[in-house]
Amino acid sequence: MVALAPNTICMLRGPRLNYFFRLLLDFLVLIACFEGTSLLSTIIGQSSVELSSGWLLFSVVTWYLTARALHFYTSITLFTYSQEMTIFIRLLFTHLLLLFFGIALFENQLEQIRPSLLLYYGLILVCIPVSKYCYRVLAAYIRNQYKVVRKILVVGSSELSASLYRSGMLINNLRYSVVGILGDQPTNGLSTNYLGPVQNLEQIINTTEVDEVFLTLPSTQTEQINYVIDCCEKKQIQVNVINAFNRLGASSLRLTSYAGLPVVGLRYFPLDDAENRIFKRGFDMLFSLLFLGLIFSWLGPLLAMLVKLTSRGPVFFKQDRWGLNNKKIVCFKFRTMQHSPKSDIAFQQTEKNDQRVTAFGRILRKTSLDEIPQFWNVLLGDMSVVGPRPHPIPLSLESKDVVQHYLMRHLVKPGITGWAQVNGSRGEIQSPADMQRRVAFDLWYIENWSFWLDCQIIFQTIVNLIKGDEKAY
């Protein structure tokens, strides 16, 4: 019998314990909400038929099955709290439909049960997000207290190794720690992490604790790839392969077949499909109409009056920007700077503590309320609620020749908020590297678009507005 190394045993136990505790916590919350429904119905004197304990069992079972189908219990280190809440909304809606259907099928008192059912789901809507947040705080404390990290070794080309090392995967909450890099000699600041050629792998994993190996070797180096896999299998170390398709300007792939041969398409955009574009446009129109009718109808005039009272000049600031397929659009914002009648002033980005920004303009920028007139742009069809942020034309002209794939961000409509913004890439561009990072986020969004991703970005935007953003100035 082959004995597993201690770190392998921990690797097996950790995710399973994590999964068990999260599942148990949700079951306890469901039971508490069920009991809370009966208690609150009594307190408020609601005259409705209470749910029987049999429906509690049905609720727990359908919750578990639906959560498994939606991958709700994927490790919390693999997605953010806002992503988890996006899946939760889908889970809650599906669970609600299933429970309503079950009650309608087997009960004759649906009308009398409905108030209790709505109260039950209202409690779930509040309690599950709170419990998930508390669990994350506790898990983060335990990880920090006991230094729970995954030790990884990068093997392969220096170019891909450097990209992996600089990626957000190694600096976010995934708790990865880089043991070192094997392969080509790095020519940049990563040389301190260099452990030698690939041939040193067996010695390294025998003398150093390694949980995972990230393989970045070109597919042509079959012999070295087999050597790495063989060495790792002997030590029960997980191997993850990083592809090099991004060298061809592609990271979103589509596998098709021609004459029985597998063919990989280097670029696939979900919004190339007409159905997806129609669905996204319908959502944009509905969301913007609701926002303009329910919020902008009273908030817009109030902000407009304050802009007019606190500084001279027009209420709105209009600026030409590039939209879909580099088409020029007029972007609307509340004016936040001192008005200058001269139209030939050279473009200048907004800087921190910019003297051109008015006192009230700083409040608008800090809260991003200066952007809300752009919902008119969405209604007109020039913009979308979610998408790459439109840049001023001078900044686009400056970036298109120095930032790789810059113009590809114009393959979709620009948005009021976007994937780059909710990930901290917003505000002043101080170097081409800043713009390259923003473009990378934008391209990822274009290649991975889905309705639920849009919902997640909207949710993250609201969370960021509440928390505040240091780059909003």
Phi, psi and omega in degrees: 000135180273126180276132178279145178291154182304320182292333178290320178299316179297322181296324180285322185283319186307302181300324181290319177296318179301313179299315182297314182294320180293320178294316179298319179299318179294319178299318179296321179294318179298317179295317179297320179293323179296313179291323179297327178298315179296317182295314181293324178299322179291317183296314184274359177069034181284126181268086178215160178282128181282154177286139178281163181296336177297325178286335173296316178298316178299320180296316181295317181294314180293327175298314181297313182294318179293319179297321177296318181295326182265006180057042182290336184257023169301147184310135183294346177282350184262350175207158186281171179298319180294324176295320178297321180290329175297315177295323180299318179298317177297317180297315182297317181295316180295317180297320178299315180297317181295318181291319177299317180297317180297316180293319179296330183281324188247352181245150177257003185237046183300318182298322181284331181279334188305317178301317178295323181294317179294322177295320178301314181286332174296319177294320178298318181301330179270315190284320182297310178302321179296315181294322179295319179294316179297321179296318179296318179298316180294317180296320178296321178297316181295318179299316180290324183291320185252010175055049180277106180225157175259122182270122182240151178238129181260126182235122176145209186291144182294329181294309180291325178298318180295319179298317178295318183294326181275348186292160180296342182300330184264358182237359180264205187273018181282349174062045174264145176229127183276119177288318180169186183233131175246145178128226179295147178290118178296143179256009183240203184290358181273003183299334180291340179266002185283129183247003177116191181287172182300329182298344179278358187302311184300319179293319182296313184285344175279335185249348184232142178285118180230128179267321182217153175240129175259116186263119182240023180287145174299148184296343180286339182271065185300318184298316180290324178298315178297322179297316180297314181297318180297316180298317183289323179296326179295331182255009182054044179258130181290137179248130176242128183260127176259122182279163183250023181295338180294343176293336178266011181080025183222139173224348176254117189245154176225122182269122177232182182224132175234122180053036178083000181257133177290131181233131179259117173279130188283337180226126175223124179244123178304328182280003169290335179283131183299323181298319179293320179296319179295317180296316180294320179295320178298318178296318179301315181294315180296314182296316182292322178296317178296317181295313182295323182283321186266331186242307185294332183301329178249327181285323181301306178300324179296313179293321179299317179296318180292323176299316183291323183284334187264349179199156179277147178124179181291160179287317185257149174249124180247135183217137177284133177220169178269133178249218181300130180055037177064019177285136182288131176233158175260117185261130182261139174213158168289137181292130181240357181242164175300134184284134175235121183289345182287131182263353184257016179289134181296145181295137177218127179295153174287129181252165176295136183059035179296126183289344180285340183282133180283168181298313178288330178298327178295322178294315179299318181290321181296326181262359182063017179289343178293343184272347190294337174297345180291351173294337172292322175299322179294315181296325180284345179095003180279333184226173175238162177297318180237135179169178176299136180293136179286133179262153172303145185303318177302322179291324177293318178298323180290328188267335191297334182261351183243345180249122183297134177063023184301314186290346179291341178290347179265013176283349175231168179292143175293160184236164175289323173227166184204173181297322179296318184294317182286347176260016173091359181264079180216173177084207186295137174264113185262345181202161176303330179296322177298316180291322179298320178295318179296317179297322179300318177296316181297317180293324177298319179297314182299320184280341184239021185302141168205162178300320182289330175294319175300317178298319179297317181294319178298317179296315179297324179298316179297317178299316180295325178295322179290316181288326186095150181229124183293341180268003177271095179212000000 
